[in-house]
Amino acid sequence: MKLKLTDSAIIDLLGGTTKVAKMTNVAPAAVSLWRKNNIPSDKYIFLGAELERQSFGLVSRKDLFPNHWWYIWPELLPQTER
């Protein structure tokens, strides 16, 4: 599935600026800037996993990181490919 969510959409799907700020332990103003300037990669990895959990797998880490998810989460690879 080809899925492309904007950073702003990811923040909204996770409950908005204040909730994402609390999840990532940053100020709400920082999250507001992410809407324009991109979510930092370390936070994006965390939020991707959280979005997968909250969406019950409808939005997966594989969708969000189609070119390199297996480097970040090797446990998602089938047993035969590990």
Rosetta constraint file for C-alpha pairs under 8 A:
AtomPair CA 1 CA 63 HARMONIC 6.80 0.50
AtomPair CA 2 CA 63 HARMONIC 6.64 0.50
AtomPair CA 3 CA 63 HARMONIC 5.82 0.50
AtomPair CA 3 CA 64 HARMONIC 7.04 0.50
AtomPair CA 4 CA 63 HARMONIC 7.86 0.50
AtomPair CA 4 CA 64 HARMONIC 7.14 0.50
AtomPair CA 5 CA 9 HARMONIC 5.98 0.50
AtomPair CA 5 CA 10 HARMONIC 6.45 0.50
AtomPair CA 5 CA 64 HARMONIC 7.85 0.50
AtomPair CA 6 CA 10 HARMONIC 6.36 0.50
AtomPair CA 7 CA 11 HARMONIC 6.30 0.50
AtomPair CA 7 CA 34 HARMONIC 7.05 0.50
AtomPair CA 7 CA 35 HARMONIC 5.67 0.50
AtomPair CA 7 CA 38 HARMONIC 6.15 0.50
AtomPair CA 7 CA 39 HARMONIC 6.40 0.50
AtomPair CA 8 CA 12 HARMONIC 6.24 0.50
AtomPair CA 8 CA 34 HARMONIC 7.58 0.50
AtomPair CA 8 CA 35 HARMONIC 4.69 0.50
AtomPair CA 8 CA 36 HARMONIC 7.79 0.50
AtomPair CA 9 CA 13 HARMONIC 6.03 0.50
AtomPair CA 10 CA 14 HARMONIC 6.22 0.50
AtomPair CA 10 CA 51 HARMONIC 7.65 0.50
AtomPair CA 11 CA 15 HARMONIC 6.57 0.50
AtomPair CA 11 CA 16 HARMONIC 5.26 0.50
AtomPair CA 11 CA 17 HARMONIC 6.33 0.50
AtomPair CA 11 CA 20 HARMONIC 6.49 0.50
AtomPair CA 11 CA 35 HARMONIC 7.81 0.50
AtomPair CA 12 CA 16 HARMONIC 4.45 0.50
AtomPair CA 12 CA 17 HARMONIC 7.27 0.50
AtomPair CA 13 CA 51 HARMONIC 7.64 0.50
AtomPair CA 14 CA 19 HARMONIC 7.33 0.50
AtomPair CA 14 CA 20 HARMONIC 6.62 0.50
AtomPair CA 14 CA 51 HARMONIC 6.54 0.50
AtomPair CA 14 CA 54 HARMONIC 7.72 0.50
AtomPair CA 15 CA 19 HARMONIC 5.63 0.50
AtomPair CA 15 CA 20 HARMONIC 6.81 0.50
AtomPair CA 16 CA 20 HARMONIC 6.15 0.50
AtomPair CA 17 CA 21 HARMONIC 6.02 0.50
AtomPair CA 17 CA 28 HARMONIC 5.86 0.50
AtomPair CA 17 CA 31 HARMONIC 5.84 0.50
AtomPair CA 17 CA 32 HARMONIC 6.40 0.50
AtomPair CA 18 CA 22 HARMONIC 6.32 0.50
AtomPair CA 18 CA 28 HARMONIC 5.41 0.50
AtomPair CA 18 CA 31 HARMONIC 7.96 0.50
AtomPair CA 19 CA 23 HARMONIC 6.23 0.50
AtomPair CA 20 CA 24 HARMONIC 6.12 0.50
AtomPair CA 20 CA 28 HARMONIC 7.86 0.50
AtomPair CA 20 CA 31 HARMONIC 7.16 0.50
AtomPair CA 21 CA 25 HARMONIC 5.71 0.50
AtomPair CA 21 CA 26 HARMONIC 5.02 0.50
AtomPair CA 21 CA 27 HARMONIC 5.67 0.50
AtomPair CA 21 CA 28 HARMONIC 5.11 0.50
AtomPair CA 21 CA 30 HARMONIC 7.70 0.50
AtomPair CA 21 CA 31 HARMONIC 6.08 0.50
AtomPair CA 22 CA 26 HARMONIC 6.59 0.50
AtomPair CA 22 CA 27 HARMONIC 7.78 0.50
AtomPair CA 24 CA 43 HARMONIC 6.82 0.50
AtomPair CA 26 CA 30 HARMONIC 6.56 0.50
AtomPair CA 26 CA 31 HARMONIC 7.46 0.50
AtomPair CA 27 CA 31 HARMONIC 6.89 0.50
AtomPair CA 28 CA 32 HARMONIC 6.25 0.50
AtomPair CA 29 CA 33 HARMONIC 6.39 0.50
AtomPair CA 30 CA 34 HARMONIC 6.44 0.50
AtomPair CA 31 CA 35 HARMONIC 6.78 0.50
AtomPair CA 31 CA 39 HARMONIC 7.76 0.50
AtomPair CA 32 CA 36 HARMONIC 7.50 0.50
AtomPair CA 33 CA 37 HARMONIC 5.88 0.50
AtomPair CA 33 CA 38 HARMONIC 7.68 0.50
AtomPair CA 34 CA 38 HARMONIC 4.60 0.50
AtomPair CA 34 CA 39 HARMONIC 4.80 0.50
AtomPair CA 34 CA 40 HARMONIC 7.59 0.50
AtomPair CA 35 CA 39 HARMONIC 7.26 0.50
AtomPair CA 39 CA 43 HARMONIC 6.49 0.50
AtomPair CA 39 CA 44 HARMONIC 5.73 0.50
AtomPair CA 40 CA 44 HARMONIC 5.99 0.50
AtomPair CA 41 CA 45 HARMONIC 6.16 0.50
AtomPair CA 42 CA 46 HARMONIC 6.59 0.50
AtomPair CA 43 CA 47 HARMONIC 6.00 0.50
AtomPair CA 44 CA 48 HARMONIC 5.82 0.50
AtomPair CA 45 CA 49 HARMONIC 6.47 0.50
AtomPair CA 46 CA 50 HARMONIC 6.32 0.50
AtomPair CA 47 CA 51 HARMONIC 5.87 0.50
AtomPair CA 48 CA 52 HARMONIC 6.21 0.50
AtomPair CA 48 CA 60 HARMONIC 7.54 0.50
AtomPair CA 48 CA 61 HARMONIC 5.74 0.50
AtomPair CA 48 CA 64 HARMONIC 6.80 0.50
AtomPair CA 49 CA 53 HARMONIC 6.33 0.50
AtomPair CA 49 CA 60 HARMONIC 7.69 0.50
AtomPair CA 49 CA 61 HARMONIC 6.15 0.50
AtomPair CA 50 CA 54 HARMONIC 6.08 0.50
AtomPair CA 51 CA 55 HARMONIC 5.90 0.50
AtomPair CA 51 CA 59 HARMONIC 6.70 0.50
AtomPair CA 51 CA 60 HARMONIC 7.57 0.50
AtomPair CA 52 CA 56 HARMONIC 6.09 0.50
AtomPair CA 52 CA 57 HARMONIC 4.89 0.50
AtomPair CA 52 CA 58 HARMONIC 6.79 0.50
AtomPair CA 52 CA 59 HARMONIC 5.20 0.50
AtomPair CA 52 CA 60 HARMONIC 4.86 0.50
AtomPair CA 52 CA 61 HARMONIC 6.33 0.50
AtomPair CA 53 CA 57 HARMONIC 6.20 0.50
AtomPair CA 55 CA 59 HARMONIC 6.07 0.50
AtomPair CA 59 CA 63 HARMONIC 6.55 0.50
AtomPair CA 59 CA 64 HARMONIC 7.58 0.50
AtomPair CA 60 CA 64 HARMONIC 6.47 0.50
AtomPair CA 61 CA 65 HARMONIC 5.88 0.50
AtomPair CA 61 CA 66 HARMONIC 7.90 0.50
AtomPair CA 61 CA 69 HARMONIC 6.67 0.50
AtomPair CA 62 CA 66 HARMONIC 5.18 0.50
AtomPair CA 62 CA 69 HARMONIC 5.61 0.50
AtomPair CA 65 CA 69 HARMONIC 5.04 0.50
AtomPair CA 68 CA 72 HARMONIC 6.99 0.50
AtomPair CA 69 CA 73 HARMONIC 5.97 0.50
AtomPair CA 69 CA 74 HARMONIC 7.70 0.50
AtomPair CA 70 CA 74 HARMONIC 4.74 0.50
AtomPair CA 70 CA 75 HARMONIC 7.78 0.50
AtomPair CA 70 CA 76 HARMONIC 6.77 0.50
AtomPair CA 70 CA 77 HARMONIC 6.49 0.50
AtomPair CA 73 CA 77 HARMONIC 7.87 0.50
AtomPair CA 74 CA 82 HARMONIC 7.34 0.50
AtomPair CA 75 CA 82 HARMONIC 8.00 0.50
AtomPair CA 77 CA 81 HARMONIC 6.18 0.50
AtomPair CA 77 CA 82 HARMONIC 6.35 0.50
AtomPair CA 78 CA 82 HARMONIC 6.84 0.50
